[in-house]
Amino acid sequence: MTAYIRLILSLVVLLSHTGYAINGLNPGVIAVVIFYMLAGGVIWHLWENILPNNKTKLSTFYQERCLRIFPLYLYIVALTSLFLVLTQYANPQFQLISTLNNLLIIPLNYYMLTDSVILTELSWSLIPQAWSLGAELQAYLLLPIILKYKKTKYLLLIMSAIIYAAANLNYLHPDYFGYRLIPGVLFIFIIGALIKEEQTKKTSYLHTILFFSLAVSSYALLKNLNNLQYGYAQETLIGLIIGIPILSYANRSVIRLPKHALIGSLAYGVFLAHFLVIWLLDYSLIFKVETLNYYLALIIMTLLIAYSGVKLVDEKISIIRRKVSEKSG
């Protein structure tokens, strides 16, 4: 079920990047918060249930995650670069440092400090939304170590939540530390891991209820203080309020939907490919923006590019990923 949730979230992010909003709120931010919790659950599942407990467990985890993230990402980067070189859309400049930052992904999370701009007329990287993928990669680096030393997870959860709260109270940059940078969002990944742990060990709903209650209380408090206007405080809290019960249900659900692996990979492809299609449509001027035909073309073309990546790259890499996990055992 979680793969289908991922696909829906990817489409929400796609729509948000066309300017689509709900009552003035950015639905893409809500989707990204739920993505973070899903990633936390994936980390816990791999660490506790899939990879064997041996000396190579940590290195195997990192190999598996790199094989999951980078091949499809680099495929979309290659397609995007080809489009930019052929069309010169938005005056692309492939400087050494900015290109390396785009290839390594993590520097994109620090776009406010690093030079990652390729499309100079738009001041964007090759895959603008990949800044959140940079945060996710940092969570992949940190969470296995946090899970290995179990006493640290609650301490780091509290510390990260304090940074997030300080941002939403405008003591820190509300956008950077309340939504984008890993110190302020690490607790969201840990929440996802703890919710997954509850489901796997068939324990009570204690974490789910506690985190949901805290998210609702925080929303009410910030609304009372009139602080929801800072950064994306409203959207991130709504993401927690919506995402926590949904993921708790999905993790425990016995419903088995077909083509789960394909849909999960397709969701990742949609997340990566949609800006390329937005630029293609903008360059071609075939459809008027924000018309039904435009949205249909955007979604269909994005799905097709994502599907090509799944078939040409991801399915072949999945075989290698399985071998890496089996070899470690």
KELUMFI-788187 format. One record per residue: chain; residue number from 1; z, y, x of N, C-alpha, C in turn. Coordinates in steps of 0.05 Angstrom, whole numbers, always signed. Layout:
KELUMFI-788187
{A NUM {Z Y X} {Z Y X} {Z Y X}} ...
This chain:
KELUMFI-788187
{A 1 {+0 -24 +16} {+0 +0 +0} {+0 +25 +17}} {A 2 {+13 +24 +40} {+15 +48 +57} {-12 +58 +67}} {A 3 {-31 +39 +71} {-57 +47 +80} {-71 +64 +59}} {A 4 {-68 +57 +34} {-80 +73 +13} {-66 +100 +11}} {A 5 {-40 +101 +16} {-26 +127 +16} {-38 +144 +39}} {A 6 {-43 +132 +62} {-54 +146 +84} {-82 +158 +77}} {A 7 {-98 +143 +64} {-125 +152 +56} {-123 +176 +37}} {A 8 {-105 +175 +18} {-101 +197 +0} {-91 +222 +15}} {A 9 {-72 +218 +33} {-62 +240 +49} {-84 +252 +66}} {A 10 {-101 +236 +78} {-124 +246 +94} {-142 +263 +77}} {A 11 {-148 +255 +53} {-165 +270 +35} {-152 +296 +27}} {A 12 {-125 +296 +24} {-110 +321 +18} {-113 +340 +41}} {A 13 {-110 +330 +66} {-113 +347 +89} {-141 +359 +90}} {A 14 {-161 +342 +84} {-189 +351 +83} {-192 +374 +64}} {A 15 {-182 +371 +39} {-185 +392 +19} {-170 +417 +27}} {A 16 {-147 +414 +41} {-132 +438 +49} {-147 +455 +69}} {A 17 {-164 +442 +85} {-180 +456 +105} {-205 +469 +94}} {A 18 {-209 +466 +68} {-230 +482 +54} {-218 +506 +40}} {A 19 {-192 +510 +44} {-178 +532 +31} {-165 +525 +5}} {A 20 {-166 +499 -3} {-154 +491 -28} {-123 +493 -26}} {A 21 {-111 +505 -46} {-82 +509 -47} {-72 +502 -75}} {A 22 {-46 +496 -77} {-33 +490 -102} {-10 +511 -106}} {A 23 {-13 +529 -125} {+7 +550 -130} {+13 +565 -104}} {A 24 {-7 +570 -88} {-3 +584 -63} {+8 +568 -40}} {A 25 {+13 +542 -45} {+23 +524 -24} {+0 +508 -11}} {A 26 {+4 +502 +14} {-16 +487 +29} {-10 +457 +27}} {A 27 {-26 +442 +11} {-20 +413 +8} {-23 +397 +33}} {A 28 {-39 +407 +52} {-43 +393 +78} {-17 +391 +93}} {A 29 {-1 +412 +92} {+25 +411 +106} {+43 +389 +94}} {A 30 {+43 +388 +68} {+59 +367 +54} {+50 +339 +63}} {A 31 {+23 +336 +65} {+12 +310 +74} {+19 +304 +102}} {A 32 {+19 +324 +120} {+26 +319 +148} {+54 +309 +151}} {A 33 {+73 +321 +136} {+101 +313 +137} {+103 +283 +129}} {A 34 {+89 +275 +108} {+90 +247 +100} {+77 +229 +121}} {A 35 {+55 +239 +134} {+43 +225 +156} {+64 +220 +178}} {A 36 {+80 +240 +185} {+101 +237 +205} {+120 +215 +198}} {A 37 {+129 +214 +173} {+147 +193 +165} {+134 +165 +166}} {A 38 {+109 +164 +158} {+94 +138 +160} {+92 +129 +189}} {A 39 {+87 +148 +207} {+86 +141 +236} {+112 +131 +246}} {A 40 {+134 +143 +237} {+161 +133 +244} {+165 +104 +235}} {A 41 {+156 +98 +211} {+158 +71 +201} {+141 +51 +217}} {A 42 {+117 +60 +225} {+100 +43 +242} {+113 +36 +268}} {A 43 {+125 +57 +280} {+139 +53 +306} {+161 +33 +304}} {A 44 {+178 +36 +283} {+200 +17 +279} {+190 -11 +275}} {A 45 {+169 -14 +258} {+158 -40 +252} {+147 -54 +277}} {A 46 {+132 -39 +293} {+121 -51 +317} {+143 -59 +337}} {A 47 {+162 -41 +340} {+183 -45 +360} {+202 -68 +352}} {A 48 {+209 -70 +327} {+229 -90 +318} {+217 -116 +309}} {A 49 {+193 -115 +297} {+182 -139 +284} {+158 -152 +297}} {A 50 {+142 -136 +312} {+117 -146 +322} {+119 -153 +351}} {A 51 {+128 -135 +368} {+128 -139 +396} {+153 -156 +405}} {A 52 {+149 -176 +422} {+171 -193 +430} {+190 -178 +449}} {A 53 {+215 -186 +449} {+235 -174 +466} {+232 -185 +494}} {A 54 {+218 -171 +511} {+215 -179 +539} {+212 -154 +557}} {A 55 {+209 -158 +582} {+209 -136 +601} {+184 -118 +597}} {A 56 {+163 -128 +585} {+139 -112 +582} {+137 -100 +555}} {A 57 {+158 -101 +539} {+156 -91 +511} {+148 -62 +510}} {A 58 {+161 -45 +526} {+155 -16 +524} {+127 -10 +533}} {A 59 {+118 -22 +555} {+90 -17 +564} {+70 -28 +544}} {A 60 {+76 -51 +532} {+58 -62 +512} {+56 -44 +488}} {A 61 {+79 -33 +480} {+78 -14 +457} {+60 +9 +463}} {A 62 {+63 +21 +487} {+47 +44 +494} {+17 +37 +495}} {A 63 {+11 +13 +506} {-17 +5 +507} {-29 +2 +479}} {A 64 {-13 -11 +461} {-22 -16 +434} {-28 +10 +419}} {A 65 {-10 +30 +423} {-13 +55 +409} {-36 +71 +421}} {A 66 {-40 +71 +447} {-63 +84 +459} {-89 +73 +449}} {A 67 {-90 +46 +446} {-114 +33 +436} {-119 +40 +407}} {A 68 {-97 +46 +392} {-100 +53 +364} {-109 +82 +361}} {A 69 {-100 +100 +378} {-104 +128 +374} {-130 +138 +388}} {A 70 {-134 +131 +414} {-154 +144 +430} {-183 +136 +424}} {A 71 {-190 +110 +421} {-218 +104 +418} {-232 +117 +395}} {A 72 {-220 +116 +371} {-233 +129 +348} {-233 +160 +351}} {A 73 {-212 +170 +363} {-210 +199 +368} {-233 +207 +387}} {A 74 {-237 +192 +408} {-258 +200 +428} {-286 +196 +416}} {A 75 {-289 +178 +397} {-314 +174 +383} {-321 +199 +367}} {A 76 {-301 +210 +352} {-306 +234 +336} {-309 +258 +355}} {A 77 {-295 +259 +377} {-298 +280 +396} {-327 +280 +407}} {A 78 {-337 +256 +413} {-365 +254 +423} {-385 +264 +402}} {A 79 {-382 +256 +377} {-400 +265 +356} {-398 +295 +353}} {A 80 {-374 +306 +353} {-370 +335 +350} {-383 +350 +373}} {A 81 {-379 +340 +397} {-390 +353 +421} {-420 +353 +420}} {A 82 {-432 +330 +411} {-461 +328 +409} {-471 +349 +389}} {A 83 {-458 +351 +366} {-466 +371 +346} {-464 +399 +358}} {A 84 {-443 +405 +372} {-439 +432 +383} {-460 +439 +404}} {A 85 {-466 +419 +421} {-485 +424 +443} {-513 +428 +431}} {A 86 {-520 +412 +411} {-547 +414 +399} {-551 +440 +383}} {A 87 {-530 +449 +369} {-532 +471 +351} {-521 +497 +362}} {A 88 {-503 +495 +382} {-489 +519 +393} {-473 +532 +371}} {A 89 {-464 +517 +352} {-447 +527 +330} {-422 +540 +341}} {A 90 {-416 +564 +333} {-391 +579 +340} {-388 +582 +370}} {A 91 {-411 +582 +384} {-412 +588 +413} {-392 +571 +429}} {A 92 {-397 +545 +431} {-379 +527 +445} {-379 +531 +475}} {A 93 {-356 +530 +488} {-353 +532 +517} {-336 +509 +527}} {A 94 {-348 +490 +542} {-334 +467 +551} {-323 +472 +580}} {A 95 {-302 +487 +581} {-288 +492 +607} {-272 +467 +615}} {A 96 {-267 +464 +640} {-253 +440 +650} {-226 +436 +637}} {A 97 {-209 +457 +639} {-181 +454 +629} {-181 +450 +599}} {A 98 {-196 +466 +584} {-196 +463 +555} {-207 +437 +546}} {A 99 {-227 +427 +560} {-238 +400 +553} {-218 +378 +559}} {A 100 {-205 +379 +582} {-184 +360 +588} {-162 +360 +567}} {A 101 {-153 +384 +559} {-132 +386 +539} {-141 +373 +513}} {A 102 {-167 +376 +505} {-177 +363 +481} {-177 +333 +484}} {A 103 {-183 +323 +508} {-185 +294 +512} {-157 +281 +513}} {A 104 {-138 +295 +523} {-111 +284 +526} {-94 +286 +500}} {A 105 {-102 +302 +482} {-90 +306 +455} {-63 +320 +455}} {A 106 {-44 +310 +471} {-17 +322 +470} {-17 +352 +475}} {A 107 {-33 +362 +495} {-33 +391 +499} {-41 +407 +474}} {A 108 {-56 +394 +456} {-64 +408 +431} {-40 +416 +414}} {A 109 {-18 +401 +416} {+6 +408 +401} {+18 +434 +412}} {A 110 {+11 +441 +436} {+21 +466 +448} {-1 +486 +451}} {A 111 {-18 +487 +430} {-41 +505 +430} {-33 +534 +434}} {A 112 {-8 +541 +427} {+1 +569 +430} {+7 +575 +459}} {A 113 {+9 +555 +476} {+15 +558 +505} {-8 +550 +523}} {A 114 {-25 +532 +514} {-46 +521 +531} {-74 +531 +522}} {A 115 {-93 +528 +539} {-121 +535 +532} {-136 +510 +523}} {A 116 {-139 +508 +496} {-153 +485 +485} {-178 +493 +469}} {A 117 {-185 +518 +470} {-207 +529 +454} {-234 +520 +465}} {A 118 {-250 +508 +447} {-278 +501 +454} {-297 +518 +437}} {A 119 {-292 +521 +411} {-309 +537 +394} {-299 +566 +396}} {A 120 {-311 +581 +414} {-299 +608 +421} {-300 +628 +398}} {A 121 {-320 +626 +381} {-322 +645 +359} {-301 +640 +337}} {A 122 {-291 +616 +336} {-271 +608 +316} {-243 +605 +329}} {A 123 {-242 +604 +356} {-217 +599 +371} {-205 +573 +363}} {A 124 {-222 +552 +362} {-213 +525 +354} {-219 +505 +376}} {A 125 {-203 +483 +375} {-209 +460 +392} {-230 +443 +379}} {A 126 {-237 +421 +392} {-258 +403 +381} {-250 +391 +354}} {A 127 {-225 +383 +352} {-214 +373 +327} {-189 +389 +321}} {A 128 {-191 +411 +306} {-169 +430 +303} {-143 +418 +293}} {A 129 {-145 +399 +275} {-121 +387 +263} {-107 +367 +282}} {A 130 {-119 +362 +305} {-108 +342 +324} {-82 +352 +337}} {A 131 {-75 +378 +333} {-49 +386 +343} {-26 +369 +332}} {A 132 {-29 +360 +306} {-8 +343 +294} {-9 +315 +306}} {A 133 {-33 +306 +314} {-35 +281 +328} {-21 +282 +355}} {A 134 {-22 +306 +368} {-7 +310 +392} {+23 +307 +388}} {A 135 {+33 +317 +365} {+62 +313 +359} {+68 +283 +354}} {A 136 {+49 +269 +341} {+53 +241 +335} {+53 +225 +361}} {A 137 {+36 +231 +380} {+36 +217 +405} {+62 +221 +420}} {A 138 {+74 +245 +419} {+100 +249 +432} {+121 +232 +418}} {A 139 {+119 +229 +392} {+138 +212 +377} {+135 +183 +387}} {A 140 {+110 +175 +392} {+105 +148 +402} {+118 +144 +429}} {A 141 {+118 +165 +445} {+130 +163 +472} {+161 +162 +470}} {A 142 {+172 +177 +451} {+201 +180 +450} {+216 +158 +433}} {A 143 {+204 +152 +410} {+219 +135 +391} {+225 +107 +401}} {A 144 {+207 +94 +415} {+215 +67 +425} {+240 +68 +443}} {A 145 {+242 +89 +459} {+266 +92 +476} {+290 +98 +459}} {A 146 {+286 +115 +438} {+308 +121 +420} {+317 +96 +405}} {A 147 {+298 +79 +397} {+305 +55 +383} {+319 +35 +402}} {A 148 {+310 +35 +427} {+322 +17 +446} {+352 +24 +451}} {A 149 {+357 +49 +452} {+385 +58 +455} {+394 +70 +428}} {A 150 {+403 +51 +411} {+405 +57 +382} {+425 +80 +376}} {A 151 {+445 +84 +393} {+465 +105 +387} {+453 +133 +389}} {A 152 {+430 +135 +402} {+418 +161 +406} {+403 +171 +382}} {A 153 {+394 +153 +364} {+376 +161 +343} {+389 +181 +324}} {A 154 {+415 +176 +317} {+428 +195 +298} {+434 +221 +312}} {A 155 {+441 +221 +337} {+446 +245 +352} {+420 +262 +353}} {A 156 {+398 +250 +361} {+373 +265 +363} {+363 +273 +335}} {A 157 {+368 +257 +315} {+360 +265 +288} {+375 +291 +280}} {A 158 {+401 +292 +286} {+417 +315 +279} {+408 +340 +295}} {A 159 {+403 +336 +321} {+395 +358 +338} {+368 +369 +329}} {A 160 {+349 +351 +323} {+322 +360 +314} {+324 +374 +287}} {A 161 {+341 +364 +269} {+344 +376 +242} {+357 +404 +245}} {A 162 {+375 +408 +265} {+387 +434 +269} {+365 +454 +279}} {A 163 {+347 +445 +297} {+325 +462 +306} {+308 +469 +282}} {A 164 {+301 +450 +266} {+285 +454 +242} {+298 +474 +223}} {A 165 {+324 +471 +219} {+339 +489 +201} {+340 +518 +213}} {A 166 {+344 +520 +239} {+344 +546 +252} {+317 +560 +249}} {A 167 {+295 +544 +250} {+269 +556 +246} {+265 +566 +217}} {A 168 {+274 +550 +198} {+271 +557 +171} {+290 +581 +163}} {A 169 {+310 +585 +178} {+328 +608 +174} {+318 +632 +191}} {A 170 {+296 +628 +205} {+282 +649 +220} {+297 +657 +246}} {A 171 {+314 +639 +256} {+327 +643 +282} {+308 +635 +305}} {A 172 {+290 +616 +299} {+269 +607 +317} {+243 +612 +303}} {A 173 {+221 +610 +318} {+195 +615 +306} {+191 +595 +283}} {A 174 {+189 +604 +258} {+189 +585 +235} {+165 +567 +234}} {A 175 {+142 +576 +244} {+118 +559 +244} {+119 +538 +266}} {A 176 {+125 +547 +290} {+125 +529 +313} {+147 +508 +312}} {A 177 {+171 +517 +307} {+194 +498 +308} {+201 +486 +281}} {A 178 {+189 +497 +260} {+194 +486 +233} {+172 +467 +224}} {A 179 {+150 +465 +239} {+128 +448 +230} {+113 +435 +252}} {A 180 {+109 +448 +275} {+89 +438 +294} {+101 +424 +318}} {A 181 {+120 +436 +331} {+129 +425 +357} {+149 +402 +353}} {A 182 {+149 +383 +371} {+164 +358 +368} {+194 +363 +366}} {A 183 {+207 +383 +379} {+236 +386 +376} {+244 +391 +347}} {A 184 {+227 +405 +332} {+235 +411 +304} {+226 +391 +284}} {A 185 {+209 +372 +291} {+199 +352 +272} {+206 +323 +279}} {A 186 {+219 +319 +302} {+226 +292 +311} {+243 +278 +289}} {A 187 {+261 +293 +276} {+278 +281 +256} {+262 +269 +233}} {A 188 {+238 +280 +228} {+221 +269 +206} {+211 +241 +213}} {A 189 {+203 +238 +238} {+194 +211 +247} {+218 +191 +246}} {A 190 {+242 +201 +254} {+265 +183 +253} {+272 +175 +225}} {A 191 {+270 +194 +206} {+274 +188 +178} {+255 +165 +169}} {A 192 {+230 +167 +176} {+211 +147 +170} {+218 +120 +181}} {A 193 {+228 +120 +206} {+237 +95 +219} {+261 +83 +205}} {A 194 {+280 +100 +197} {+304 +90 +183} {+298 +79 +155}} {A 195 {+279 +92 +141} {+271 +82 +115} {+258 +55 +118}} {A 196 {+241 +52 +138} {+228 +26 +143} {+248 +5 +151}} {A 197 {+268 +13 +166} {+289 -6 +174} {+304 -16 +149}} {A 198 {+310 +1 +131} {+323 -7 +106} {+307 -28 +91}} {A 199 {+281 -24 +89} {+264 -43 +75} {+263 -70 +89}} {A 200 {+259 -69 +115} {+256 -94 +131} {+281 -111 +131}} {A 201 {+304 -98 +134} {+329 -112 +134} {+341 -116 +107}} {A 202 {+327 -106 +86} {+336 -109 +58} {+364 -99 +54}} {A 203 {+370 -76 +67} {+396 -64 +63} {+395 -45 +39}} {A 204 {+416 -30 +35} {+418 -12 +12} {+399 +12 +16}} {A 205 {+398 +29 -4} {+381 +53 -3} {+397 +77 +8}} {A 206 {+417 +72 +24} {+434 +93 +34} {+419 +115 +48}} {A 207 {+402 +108 +68} {+387 +128 +82} {+368 +143 +64}} {A 208 {+354 +129 +47} {+336 +141 +28} {+350 +162 +11}} {A 209 {+372 +154 -1} {+387 +172 -19} {+398 +196 -4}} {A 210 {+409 +191 +20} {+421 +212 +36} {+400 +232 +44}} {A 211 {+378 +223 +55} {+357 +242 +65} {+344 +257 +41}} {A 212 {+340 +243 +19} {+328 +256 -4} {+347 +278 -14}} {A 213 {+373 +272 -16} {+392 +291 -25} {+394 +315 -7}} {A 214 {+393 +310 +19} {+394 +333 +39} {+369 +350 +36}} {A 215 {+346 +338 +32} {+321 +353 +29} {+322 +371 +4}} {A 216 {+331 +360 -18} {+333 +375 -43} {+353 +398 -40}} {A 217 {+376 +392 -27} {+397 +412 -23} {+387 +434 -5}} {A 218 {+372 +427 +16} {+361 +447 +34} {+341 +465 +20}} {A 219 {+325 +453 +3} {+305 +469 -12} {+320 +489 -30}} {A 220 {+340 +479 -44} {+355 +496 -62} {+369 +519 -47}} {A 221 {+380 +512 -23} {+395 +532 -7} {+375 +554 +3}} {A 222 {+353 +545 +14} {+334 +564 +24} {+322 +582 +2}} {A 223 {+318 +570 -21} {+308 +585 -44} {+328 +606 -52}} {A 224 {+354 +599 -52} {+375 +617 -59} {+377 +640 -38}} {A 225 {+372 +633 -13} {+373 +653 +9} {+347 +669 +11}} {A 226 {+328 +661 -5} {+301 +674 -5} {+288 +670 +22}} {A 227 {+292 +647 +34} {+280 +641 +61} {+257 +622 +60}} {A 228 {+247 +615 +36} {+225 +596 +35} {+198 +609 +43}} {A 229 {+198 +635 +47} {+173 +649 +54} {+167 +646 +84}} {A 230 {+186 +637 +100} {+182 +635 +129} {+166 +610 +135}} {A 231 {+145 +613 +151} {+130 +590 +160} {+121 +573 +137}} {A 232 {+125 +547 +141} {+118 +527 +120} {+143 +513 +110}} {A 233 {+165 +529 +107} {+190 +517 +99} {+188 +503 +72}} {A 234 {+174 +516 +53} {+172 +504 +26} {+156 +478 +27}} {A 235 {+133 +479 +41} {+116 +455 +42} {+129 +432 +56}} {A 236 {+142 +437 +79} {+154 +415 +94} {+177 +402 +78}} {A 237 {+193 +418 +64} {+214 +406 +48} {+203 +391 +24}} {A 238 {+182 +402 +12} {+169 +387 -10} {+158 +361 +1}} {A 239 {+147 +361 +25} {+137 +337 +37} {+158 +316 +39}} {A 240 {+182 +324 +48} {+205 +306 +49} {+213 +296 +22}} {A 241 {+215 +315 +3} {+224 +308 -24} {+205 +288 -38}} {A 242 {+179 +292 -34} {+159 +274 -46} {+157 +248 -29}} {A 243 {+156 +251 -3} {+150 +229 +14} {+172 +208 +16}} {A 244 {+197 +216 +17} {+219 +197 +20} {+220 +176 -2}} {A 245 {+220 +183 -27} {+219 +162 -48} {+193 +146 -49}} {A 246 {+171 +159 -43} {+145 +145 -44} {+145 +123 -22}} {A 247 {+153 +130 +2} {+153 +111 +24} {+173 +90 +20}} {A 248 {+196 +97 +9} {+217 +77 +3} {+206 +56 -16}} {A 249 {+192 +66 -37} {+180 +47 -56} {+158 +30 -43}} {A 250 {+140 +44 -28} {+117 +30 -16} {+127 +9 +3}} {A 251 {+148 +15 +19} {+158 -4 +38} {+169 -29 +25}} {A 252 {+180 -26 +1} {+193 -49 -12} {+175 -62 -32}} {A 253 {+152 -50 -38} {+134 -61 -58} {+122 -88 -50}} {A 254 {+120 -105 -70} {+107 -132 -65} {+78 -131 -72}} {A 255 {+68 -108 -81} {+40 -106 -88} {+23 -107 -63}} {A 256 {+2 -124 -63} {-15 -127 -40} {-44 -118 -48}} {A 257 {-52 -95 -38} {-79 -85 -44} {-99 -96 -24}} {A 258 {-124 -99 -32} {-145 -110 -14} {-153 -91 +8}} {A 259 {-164 -103 +29} {-176 -87 +51} {-156 -67 +64}} {A 260 {-131 -76 +67} {-111 -58 +76} {-117 -47 +104}} {A 261 {-125 -64 +122} {-131 -55 +150} {-155 -36 +150}} {A 262 {-176 -42 +135} {-199 -25 +134} {-192 +2 +123}} {A 263 {-177 +3 +102} {-170 +29 +89} {-153 +45 +108}} {A 264 {-135 +32 +123} {-118 +47 +142} {-135 +59 +164}} {A 265 {-154 +44 +175} {-171 +55 +196} {-189 +77 +184}} {A 266 {-199 +73 +160} {-216 +93 +147} {-200 +119 +143}} {A 267 {-175 +117 +136} {-158 +141 +132} {-156 +157 +158}} {A 268 {-153 +143 +180} {-151 +157 +206} {-178 +170 +212}} {A 269 {-199 +156 +207} {-226 +168 +211} {-231 +192 +195}} {A 270 {-223 +192 +169} {-226 +215 +152} {-210 +239 +163}} {A 271 {-185 +233 +172} {-169 +254 +183} {-182 +267 +207}} {A 272 {-195 +251 +224} {-208 +261 +248} {-235 +275 +243}} {A 273 {-250 +265 +224} {-278 +272 +222} {-284 +296 +204}} {A 274 {-265 +304 +187} {-273 +322 +166} {-280 +350 +175}} {A 275 {-269 +360 +198} {-277 +386 +207} {-306 +386 +218}} {A 276 {-314 +364 +230} {-342 +361 +238} {-360 +365 +214}} {A 277 {-354 +352 +192} {-371 +354 +168} {-370 +382 +156}} {A 278 {-346 +395 +156} {-344 +423 +147} {-363 +441 +163}} {A 279 {-363 +437 +189} {-381 +453 +206} {-410 +446 +202}} {A 280 {-416 +420 +198} {-444 +412 +192} {-454 +425 +167}} {A 281 {-437 +425 +146} {-445 +437 +121} {-448 +468 +123}} {A 282 {-430 +479 +139} {-432 +508 +143} {-457 +516 +158}} {A 283 {-464 +499 +178} {-488 +505 +194} {-513 +501 +178}} {A 284 {-514 +480 +162} {-538 +473 +147} {-543 +491 +123}} {A 285 {-521 +501 +111} {-523 +518 +87} {-537 +504 +64}} {A 286 {-534 +478 +62} {-547 +463 +41} {-532 +468 +14}} {A 287 {-506 +468 +15} {-490 +470 -9} {-473 +496 -8}} {A 288 {-470 +508 -31} {-453 +532 -33} {-424 +523 -31}} {A 289 {-408 +536 -15} {-380 +529 -10} {-364 +529 -36}} {A 290 {-347 +510 -39} {-328 +508 -61} {-341 +502 -88}} {A 291 {-366 +490 -87} {-378 +479 -111} {-373 +449 -111}} {A 292 {-378 +437 -134} {-374 +408 -137} {-392 +393 -118}} {A 293 {-417 +402 -115} {-435 +388 -96} {-425 +390 -67}} {A 294 {-413 +413 -61} {-403 +416 -34} {-380 +397 -29}} {A 295 {-361 +395 -47} {-338 +377 -43} {-347 +348 -43}} {A 296 {-366 +341 -60} {-377 +313 -60} {-390 +307 -33}} {A 297 {-407 +325 -23} {-420 +321 +2} {-400 +319 +25}} {A 298 {-380 +336 +24} {-359 +336 +45} {-344 +309 +46}} {A 299 {-336 +300 +23} {-321 +275 +22} {-338 +251 +29}} {A 300 {-362 +250 +18} {-380 +227 +23} {-388 +226 +53}} {A 301 {-396 +248 +64} {-405 +249 +92} {-382 +242 +111}} {A 302 {-358 +252 +104} {-335 +246 +121} {-328 +217 +120}} {A 303 {-329 +205 +96} {-324 +176 +94} {-345 +160 +109}} {A 304 {-370 +168 +108} {-391 +154 +123} {-387 +155 +153}} {A 305 {-380 +179 +163} {-375 +181 +192} {-351 +165 +200}} {A 306 {-330 +167 +183} {-306 +151 +189} {-312 +121 +189}} {A 307 {-328 +112 +169} {-335 +84 +168} {-351 +75 +192}} {A 308 {-369 +92 +201} {-385 +85 +225} {-366 +82 +249}} {A 309 {-346 +99 +251} {-327 +96 +273} {-311 +71 +271}} {A 310 {-303 +63 +247} {-288 +39 +242} {-304 +14 +251}} {A 311 {-330 +14 +243} {-347 -9 +249} {-356 -10 +278}} {A 312 {-363 +13 +289} {-373 +14 +317} {-351 +13 +338}} {A 313 {-328 +23 +331} {-307 +26 +351} {-281 +12 +344}} {A 314 {-270 +19 +321} {-242 +11 +315} {-240 -20 +311}} {A 315 {-259 -32 +298} {-256 -61 +294} {-258 -77 +320}} {A 316 {-274 -67 +338} {-276 -80 +365} {-250 -76 +381}} {A 317 {-239 -52 +379} {-215 -45 +394} {-191 -61 +382}} {A 318 {-192 -66 +356} {-170 -81 +343} {-167 -109 +355}} {A 319 {-189 -121 +363} {-188 -147 +376} {-173 -145 +402}} {A 320 {-178 -124 +417} {-164 -120 +443} {-135 -114 +438}} {A 321 {-129 -99 +417} {-101 -93 +410} {-85 -118 +405}} {A 322 {-97 -136 +389} {-84 -162 +383} {-79 -178 +409}} {A 323 {-99 -178 +426} {-96 -193 +451} {-74 -182 +469}} {A 324 {-71 -155 +469} {-50 -142 +484} {-22 -151 +474}} {A 325 {-19 -151 +447} {+6 -160 +435} {+12 -189 +440}} {A 326 {-9 -206 +437} {-5 -235 +442} {+1 -241 +471}} {A 327 {-12 -227 +489} {-8 -231 +517} {+21 -225 +526}} {A 328 {+33 -204 +513} {+60 -197 +520} {+80 -218 +511}} {A 329 {+72 -234 +491} {+90 -255 +481} {+88 -280 +498}} 
